[in-house]
Amino acid sequence: METLQSSTKNKRFYGTFMVLCASLCFATGGLLLKMIPWGSLAINGVRNLLGSIVIGIYILVTRHKLKFNFTVLIGAISMAGVTTLFVYANKLTTAGNAIILQCTAPIWIVILMYLIFGQKPDQTSLIAILIVFAGILCFFFEGLSTGKWLGDSLALLSGIFYAGVFMLNSFEKGDAISSVFFGQLACGILMSPLVLQETDFSAAVLLCIFLLGVVQVGLAYIFFTTGTRYTDPVTASIINAVEPILNPTLVAIFYGEVLGTLSLIGAAIVLCGVLFYNIKKAAASRQSRHRTDSAPE
């Protein structure tokens, strides 16, 4: 019994560590994007090409069987939309605004499930939606005065695409890693040739684009998919909050870009709303499993 408990504890620690590694890798995106003076499509093409190579190697090593069907295809399109819009958003607004607004994905899942499948949101979902939209309004009020409303809009749209990735890959015929691989590969093939129009290929720029593709896209996703196998949703959601906090912090320290007052307030509100939703849902799921396990046969 002690050996089993020790093994379970080790798996949880390993899972938590992997999710934390993923969050740290994801959080470098804002700073690296700011440091690369290329066009958005060229950046997205090269980073996705590198990311698809890393994930392709991972698929070969783990012998994961790739799937390709309509659901995987729509998931790949959603992934391509997420990465493309996020790069554009980082160029047009602050890194903090871009990552926080992308993190609204869980709320968009609730809304899309209602609009597409008629699945009505429960009280927890409705409260979370109201909290998050209050935070979004703070971003856009400031965006109208600073001229960054377009970048904020694209970041919000990337969150909707991100929600699509999670929704479609939860279906029976979906496969997350297949959608990610095909989405990244398509972006890489279609967009990376645009790098020929760029002129700055200094060592610093090439290092940043290498880290963006290999670490921020490739390794981060591998860490995340590995970690979530052994980590409960509450722990994973709390650890994932490191990304939207660390991302703008790194940009502020090394690039000098800071969030405005209203954006800071909005960021705090959105994070609270998303964490509230994730924690309440995970707690409800745990209670449901406990009642099922304890029910008499």
Secondary structure, DSSP 8 states (H G I E B T S, - for coil): -HHHHHHHHHHHHHHHHHHHHHHHHHHTHHHHHHH--S-HHHHHHHHHHHHHHHHHHHHHHHT-----SHHHHHHHHHHHHHHHHHHHHHHHS-HHHHHHHHTTHHHHHHHHHHHHH-----HHHHHHHHHHHHHHHHHHHHHHHHT-HHHHHHHHHHHHHHHHHHHHTTSTT--HHHHHHHHHHHHHHHHGGGGGG-----HHHHHHHHHIIIIIIIIHHHHHHHHTTSS-HHHHHHHHTHHHHHHHHHHHHHT-----HHHHHHHHHHHHHHHHHHHHHHHHHHHHHHHHHHS--
